Amino acid sequence: MRSHPVLRDGHQIKLLQGGADFFPELIRALDAARSHIQLETYIFDFHGDGAYVAAALERAGRRGVRVWVVVDGVGTPKLKEEWRARLGRGRWRWNA
């Protein structure tokens, strides 16, 4: 018999279908973070929705949240100087 973990008080599960559901929820969660963010992804694109996510990560770093982002070095292009400068102002770690 398979057991399912019990959610602790204050936690919830929400089904997100596709980017139209996922990205706004991700940005809300990033904007609500108070101490740290750990994000791992294969592809991070600084255009479209990815730029909004990057801006939310930037805001988090500026308000003192520790931000770690791990991306795949093949799936994600090299971090452009504009974003390196923007993200360098916060408490960031970018690993590719």
ZISULWO-V887521 format. One record per pair of residues at least 24 apart in sequence whose ideal C-beta (glycine too) atoms are under 10 Angstrom apart, sorted by the first residue. I is the first residue (numbers start at 0). J is the second residue. D is the distance in Angstrom with one decimal. If there is no record, write none. Layout:
BEGIN
i = [I I]
j = [J J]
d = [D D]
END
This chain:
BEGIN
i = [18 18 19 21 21 22 22 22 22 22 22 23 23 25 25 25 25 26 26 26 26 26 26 27 28 28 29 29 29 29 29 29 29 29 29 30 30 30 30 30 30 30 31 31 31 32 32 32 32 32 32 32 33 33 33 33 34 34 34 34 35 35 35 35 35 35 36 36 36 36 36 36 36 36 37 37 37 37 37 37 38 38 38 38 38 39 39 39 39 39 39 40 40 40 40 40 40 41 41 41 41 41 41 42 42 42 42 42 42 43 43 43 43 43 43 43 43 43 43 43 44 44 44 45 45 45 45 45 45 49 50 53 53 53 53 54 56 56 56 56 56 56 57 57 57 57 57 57 57 58 59 59 59 60 60 60 60 60 60 60 60 61 61 61 61 61 61 62 62 63 63 64 64 64 65 65 65 65 66 66 66 66 67 67 67 67 68 68 68 68 69 69 69 70 70 71]
j = [47 48 48 48 52 47 48 49 51 52 55 48 51 51 52 55 56 51 52 54 55 56 58 55 55 59 53 54 55 56 57 58 59 64 66 54 55 56 58 59 62 64 55 59 64 56 58 59 62 64 65 66 59 62 63 64 59 63 64 65 59 64 65 66 67 90 60 64 65 66 67 68 90 91 65 66 67 68 69 92 66 67 68 69 70 67 68 69 70 71 94 68 69 70 71 74 75 69 70 71 73 74 75 70 71 73 74 75 76 68 69 70 71 74 75 76 78 82 93 95 74 75 76 75 76 78 79 81 82 75 82 78 82 85 86 85 82 85 86 89 91 93 82 85 86 87 88 89 91 89 89 90 91 85 86 87 88 89 90 91 92 85 86 88 89 90 91 89 90 89 90 89 90 91 89 90 91 92 90 91 92 93 91 92 93 94 92 93 94 95 93 94 95 94 95 95]
d = [9.0 6.1 9.0 8.5 9.9 8.9 4.2 8.5 6.7 6.5 9.6 8.8 8.7 9.0 6.1 7.7 9.9 5.9 6.2 8.4 4.6 9.4 9.5 8.6 8.7 10.0 9.9 9.3 4.0 6.1 9.7 7.7 5.6 8.5 8.7 10.0 5.7 9.9 6.6 7.3 9.4 9.9 10.0 9.3 10.0 9.4 9.6 5.3 8.8 5.0 9.3 8.4 9.2 8.8 8.9 6.8 10.0 8.7 6.4 6.9 9.0 6.2 4.3 7.4 7.4 8.9 8.6 5.9 7.3 4.8 7.0 8.1 9.9 9.8 8.8 8.3 4.9 8.2 7.9 9.5 7.7 7.1 5.0 7.3 8.7 8.5 7.7 4.5 7.7 9.1 9.2 7.8 7.7 5.7 7.7 8.2 7.7 9.9 7.2 4.6 8.6 4.3 7.4 7.4 7.1 9.4 4.4 5.6 9.3 7.1 9.6 4.7 8.7 8.1 4.7 8.8 8.9 9.9 9.1 8.8 9.6 7.6 8.2 9.4 8.6 8.4 6.9 8.6 5.9 9.7 9.2 10.0 6.5 8.0 7.7 8.6 10.0 9.8 7.3 8.0 7.7 9.5 8.5 5.6 6.0 10.0 7.7 6.2 8.3 8.3 7.2 8.6 9.2 9.3 6.7 9.1 7.2 2.0 5.1 5.1 9.8 9.6 9.8 6.4 4.9 8.6 9.9 8.2 9.4 8.2 6.6 7.9 6.8 9.8 9.0 4.9 8.4 8.0 6.2 5.0 7.0 8.7 8.0 4.6 8.3 7.5 7.0 5.1 7.1 8.9 8.3 4.8 7.9 7.3 5.1 7.3]
END
